[in-house]
Amino acid sequence: MPTLSESAIANLLTPYLPLSEIPATLLPQLSTYLDLLLKWNARTNLTAIRDPEEIVRRHFGESLFAARHLDPDTVSLLDFGSGAGFPGLPIALLRPDIQVTLAESQNKKAAFLREAVRTLNLPTEVWPGRVESMPAARQFHTVALRAVDNMTAAIAAAAPRATHQLLVLAGSIPTLPTGFSLKPSLPMPNSAATLLLCAIRPDSPFR
């Protein structure tokens, strides 16, 4: 039996993603994802948040809020330091038109991501290593960063991979690399501590 009903998940997501924007396939997928995450989290520390409702709000909700504000022309996205799949996996579920790559250097978390991708039947790539170890030619329309250890260093490493934009979920406005301009920040629903930030390359061919 699912940990939370699909209707309960939908209600928890409402501040982040209106019911009218939730596709029919999303709720059963999120229910499966939640149960898998809780099962793995009981033996592997994937996230410090243990309460299912809080996982839906903080992890699923914030990731889907970010997905709503992606450029409609986004074709590829790199989730830098994906952890348990946030924000990349919810983005992949809401926006199947985007080719999502999850980069995670910790072996246990990368193993979970591979299992989640398999269970959810997604074409999502898992890169089991540091972003810096990717071939130099690998680039993405958007690079997303959330809850990484050293945000300034991570943004510096992410910038060369982003042809169009950096999408950052953070508690404060970070220092941006040369060549990016910051759009107005968006406050995260139900959070006084998190902002959604989008930094654009002014010379991007996607503008």
GILINGI-V704520 format. One record per residue. N is the residue number from 1. SS is DSSP state (~ for helix, > for strand, _ for the rest). PSI is psi in radians with two decimals (999 if undefined). Layout:
n=N ss=SS psi=PSI
n=N ss=SS psi=PSI
//
This chain:
n=1 ss=_ psi=2.36
n=2 ss=_ psi=2.62
n=3 ss=_ psi=-0.76
n=4 ss=_ psi=2.51
n=5 ss=_ psi=2.79
n=6 ss=~ psi=-0.62
n=7 ss=~ psi=-0.64
n=8 ss=~ psi=-0.73
n=9 ss=~ psi=-0.76
n=10 ss=~ psi=-0.75
n=11 ss=~ psi=-0.70
n=12 ss=~ psi=-0.51
n=13 ss=~ psi=-0.25
n=14 ss=_ psi=-0.71
n=15 ss=_ psi=-0.39
n=16 ss=_ psi=-0.59
n=17 ss=_ psi=1.88
n=18 ss=_ psi=2.59
n=19 ss=~ psi=-0.60
n=20 ss=~ psi=-0.29
n=21 ss=~ psi=0.08
n=22 ss=_ psi=1.96
n=23 ss=_ psi=2.73
n=24 ss=~ psi=-0.55
n=25 ss=~ psi=-0.31
n=26 ss=~ psi=-0.80
n=27 ss=~ psi=-0.80
n=28 ss=~ psi=-0.58
n=29 ss=~ psi=-0.75
n=30 ss=~ psi=-0.63
n=31 ss=~ psi=-0.78
n=32 ss=~ psi=-0.77
n=33 ss=~ psi=-0.79
n=34 ss=~ psi=-0.83
n=35 ss=~ psi=-0.69
n=36 ss=~ psi=-0.74
n=37 ss=~ psi=-0.77
n=38 ss=~ psi=-0.67
n=39 ss=~ psi=-0.83
n=40 ss=~ psi=-0.64
n=41 ss=~ psi=-0.35
n=42 ss=_ psi=-0.41
n=43 ss=_ psi=-0.24
n=44 ss=_ psi=2.28
n=45 ss=_ psi=1.48
n=46 ss=_ psi=-0.66
n=47 ss=_ psi=2.51
n=48 ss=_ psi=-0.30
n=49 ss=_ psi=2.14
n=50 ss=_ psi=-0.42
n=51 ss=_ psi=2.19
n=52 ss=~ psi=-0.72
n=53 ss=~ psi=-0.67
n=54 ss=~ psi=-0.60
n=55 ss=~ psi=-0.76
n=56 ss=~ psi=-0.78
n=57 ss=~ psi=-0.97
n=58 ss=~ psi=-0.79
n=59 ss=~ psi=-0.97
n=60 ss=~ psi=-0.88
n=61 ss=~ psi=-0.86
n=62 ss=~ psi=-0.63
n=63 ss=~ psi=-0.72
n=64 ss=~ psi=-0.58
n=65 ss=~ psi=-0.74
n=66 ss=~ psi=-0.73
n=67 ss=~ psi=-0.65
n=68 ss=~ psi=-0.47
n=69 ss=_ psi=0.23
n=70 ss=_ psi=2.62
n=71 ss=_ psi=2.30
n=72 ss=_ psi=-0.41
n=73 ss=_ psi=0.10
n=74 ss=_ psi=2.18
n=75 ss=_ psi=-0.44
n=76 ss=> psi=2.61
n=77 ss=> psi=2.37
n=78 ss=> psi=2.15
n=79 ss=> psi=1.84
n=80 ss=> psi=1.99
n=81 ss=_ psi=1.06
n=82 ss=_ psi=-0.46
n=83 ss=_ psi=-2.05
n=84 ss=_ psi=0.25
n=85 ss=_ psi=0.34
n=86 ss=_ psi=2.27
n=87 ss=_ psi=0.05
n=88 ss=~ psi=-0.79
n=89 ss=~ psi=-0.80
n=90 ss=~ psi=-0.61
n=91 ss=~ psi=-0.76
n=92 ss=~ psi=-0.60
n=93 ss=~ psi=-0.70
n=94 ss=~ psi=-0.57
n=95 ss=_ psi=1.30
n=96 ss=_ psi=-0.18
n=97 ss=_ psi=-0.21
n=98 ss=_ psi=2.28
n=99 ss=> psi=1.90
n=100 ss=> psi=2.39
n=101 ss=> psi=2.25
n=102 ss=> psi=2.03
n=103 ss=> psi=2.11
n=104 ss=_ psi=2.10
n=105 ss=_ psi=-0.33
n=106 ss=_ psi=2.20
n=107 ss=~ psi=-0.78
n=108 ss=~ psi=-0.69
n=109 ss=~ psi=-0.68
n=110 ss=~ psi=-0.65
n=111 ss=~ psi=-0.72
n=112 ss=~ psi=-0.76
n=113 ss=~ psi=-0.72
n=114 ss=~ psi=-0.71
n=115 ss=~ psi=-0.70
n=116 ss=~ psi=-0.76
n=117 ss=~ psi=-0.74
n=118 ss=~ psi=-0.81
n=119 ss=~ psi=-0.67
n=120 ss=_ psi=-0.04
n=121 ss=_ psi=0.89
n=122 ss=_ psi=2.65
n=123 ss=_ psi=0.20
n=124 ss=_ psi=2.35
n=125 ss=> psi=2.45
n=126 ss=> psi=2.12
n=127 ss=> psi=1.83
n=128 ss=_ psi=1.14
n=129 ss=_ psi=-3.06
n=130 ss=_ psi=2.58
n=131 ss=~ psi=-0.62
n=132 ss=~ psi=-0.36
n=133 ss=~ psi=-0.07
n=134 ss=_ psi=2.62
n=135 ss=_ psi=2.48
n=136 ss=_ psi=-0.48
n=137 ss=_ psi=-0.23
n=138 ss=_ psi=2.02
n=139 ss=_ psi=2.80
n=140 ss=> psi=2.57
n=141 ss=> psi=-0.81
n=142 ss=> psi=2.45
n=143 ss=> psi=2.20
n=144 ss=> psi=2.44
n=145 ss=> psi=2.30
n=146 ss=> psi=2.25
n=147 ss=_ psi=0.66
n=148 ss=_ psi=2.74
n=149 ss=_ psi=-0.86
n=150 ss=_ psi=1.61
n=151 ss=~ psi=-0.70
n=152 ss=~ psi=-0.81
n=153 ss=~ psi=-0.67
n=154 ss=~ psi=-0.74
n=155 ss=~ psi=-0.69
n=156 ss=~ psi=-0.66
n=157 ss=~ psi=-0.52
n=158 ss=~ psi=-0.56
n=159 ss=~ psi=-0.79
n=160 ss=_ psi=-0.29
n=161 ss=_ psi=-0.28
n=162 ss=> psi=2.02
n=163 ss=> psi=-0.40
n=164 ss=> psi=-0.93
n=165 ss=> psi=2.74
n=166 ss=> psi=2.29
n=167 ss=> psi=2.04
n=168 ss=> psi=2.24
n=169 ss=> psi=1.94
n=170 ss=> psi=2.93
n=171 ss=_ psi=-0.25
n=172 ss=_ psi=2.90
n=173 ss=_ psi=2.05
n=174 ss=_ psi=2.94
n=175 ss=_ psi=2.25
n=176 ss=_ psi=2.57
n=177 ss=_ psi=2.80
n=178 ss=_ psi=2.42
n=179 ss=_ psi=0.02
n=180 ss=> psi=2.50
n=181 ss=> psi=2.46
n=182 ss=> psi=2.24
n=183 ss=_ psi=2.86
n=184 ss=_ psi=2.35
n=185 ss=_ psi=2.70
n=186 ss=> psi=2.22
n=187 ss=> psi=2.44
n=188 ss=_ psi=2.30
n=189 ss=_ psi=2.48
n=190 ss=_ psi=0.39
n=191 ss=_ psi=2.20
n=192 ss=_ psi=-0.07
n=193 ss=_ psi=-0.14
n=194 ss=_ psi=2.37
n=195 ss=> psi=2.63
n=196 ss=> psi=2.10
n=197 ss=> psi=2.41
n=198 ss=> psi=2.11
n=199 ss=> psi=2.22
n=200 ss=> psi=2.48
n=201 ss=> psi=2.05
n=202 ss=_ psi=-0.46
n=203 ss=_ psi=0.24
n=204 ss=_ psi=2.40
n=205 ss=_ psi=-0.18
n=206 ss=_ psi=-0.05
n=207 ss=_ psi=999
//
